[in-house]
Amino acid sequence: MSCALFFASVFILIVVGGGLLYQVLVEASGFNQKSFPLKPRGILLGMAFISGTASGCVLYRYQLNRRKFLFVTLSFVIFLPATLVTAEAISRFFLPAWPVLGLHGVKPEKVLATWVKTDDGIGLNDWGQRDKPRASIPSVGTRRIAFVGDSFLEEGSQVPVSVRVEQKLVDNKYEFINLGVSATSPDEYYHRIRNIALNLGVQHCVMFVFSGNDFIVPEQSLESFWGISAVYPRGSLLSSVGLLGINHLITNYRRPILQAWHGSGDLRSQESHRHSVLSQSDDYTIKRLLLSANNFSVKQRNELLKKFNKPKIAQFFKIIRAPDQEKFRSYYLSEALWSAANNGSQWEINSINTTWFWVNKTSQLCKNRGVDFTLVIIPEAFQVDSRMCEQWKPLADMRHLTRPCRVASEELRQKASSAGIDVVDLHEVLDNVPGTYLNLDGHWSDYGVEIVSERLAQEFSSPNRRSPNSPTKPVP
């Protein structure tokens, strides 16, 4: 019994202690106390006490039979690595190839069956990204630039912005790889750049921050389990020692994009069903359905009825029945109903602290690696698209509702610029331009992508362009 206790405590000490040391030493500045409420020092001291106590028991038990103790110890030293190697070899059969492993986390064919539609425009490449086929290493003489962000890089338009920018600079030996993944946040952008983009031979990393939801995220959306394992591309003890397969099997279900796809069932089918019902309903039925969409109070229902009884509401219902490109999303509709029911309420002021932390940390990472870094700020749709504001006006003043997004964007731009970070604020080119966003989807339309791509093509093709992050001499 004492022997089993000793080796069990040693194993726990190695695994838990190693994970905590990894999290504290490697991720010191980004440590998320919420995912690990106990102090690492206390856990390590506890493990050391257990291990020491068990060691004393074993040494006392085997002091007259040291050969037996040596044999058991040697067996443990051989058995543990052999078991881990065998488990890793088996798990590799279920492991998607890298870099798919750290992007959507599932094979490309599974992506097709979920949220992203690729039946028109640019489909999926071998990495599961809406992009052209890419090699792991760029060809000689090609400047590889990585676009890292969320759904704005892979949803909405027929041709993603990365591909469109590359098409505009086809004669200039540029390659823009699309590393956008829907439903992700700035902390994942950082880990994606650190553990994927920089290993793909990129010379320039571009982080796209969407003012609509990238200012309201937790410190870390990629979970870490005491540093032992973590949702890749966030680092962990297991991934750092090459046990990517084991790490993937025990953490991938916690990936934010998979949670978005499967957390509430099949999102695409749910939205398709809602659109199918609304598209075949008359105005009276739509009013009834929208009133029952939430648990509105009597006062809130009365406020909504005031809106529903105005003649112009019929024009809005036409949009619900036939949205741009037949892309129906319910999130804006829910927010508009909430605002209308509360007499024109506004979103809470967004704090940029978390987002700024990851932007600044990514900038420093790229600078230390000798890689250029650019921050691109994506406007919230209603803050720039005058057509959308006018179309939604019969129900709610959506520009007023989403105003805090504009305020936070400006604050982030000023802070990044003051820190010497290269910033492209897309408010400048999209402001009050109608038709740049899909009216019920909220992502860029083809027209919006064209405007953004033209701006970015000018940014990256400037012959005298030099990012503030560029070192004066190569970084070893």
Secondary structure, DSSP 8 states (H G I E B T S, - for coil): -HHHHHHHHHHHHHHHHHHHHIIIIISGGG--GGG--S-HHHHHHHHHHHHHHHHHHHHHHTTT-HHHHHHHHHHHHHHHHHHHHHHHHHHGGG---TTGGGTTSS-HHHHHTTT---SSSS-B-TTSSBS----SS--TT-EEEEEEESGGGTSSSSS-HHHHHHHHTGGGTEEEEEEE-TT--HHHHHHHHHHTGGGGT-SEEEEEEETTTTTS--S-SS-EETTTEESTTS--HHHHTT-HHHHHHHHGGG-HHHHHHHTTS-HHHHHHHHHHHHHT--HHHHHHHHHTSS---HHHHHHHHHHHTSTTHHHHHHHHHS-GGG---SHHHHHHHHHHHTTS--------HHHHHHHHHHHHHHHHTT-EEEEEEE--GGGT-HHHHHHHTTT--HHHHTHHHHHHHHHHHHHHHHTT-EEEETHHHHTT-TTSB-TTT-SB-HHHHHHHHHHHHHHHH-TT---TT--SS---
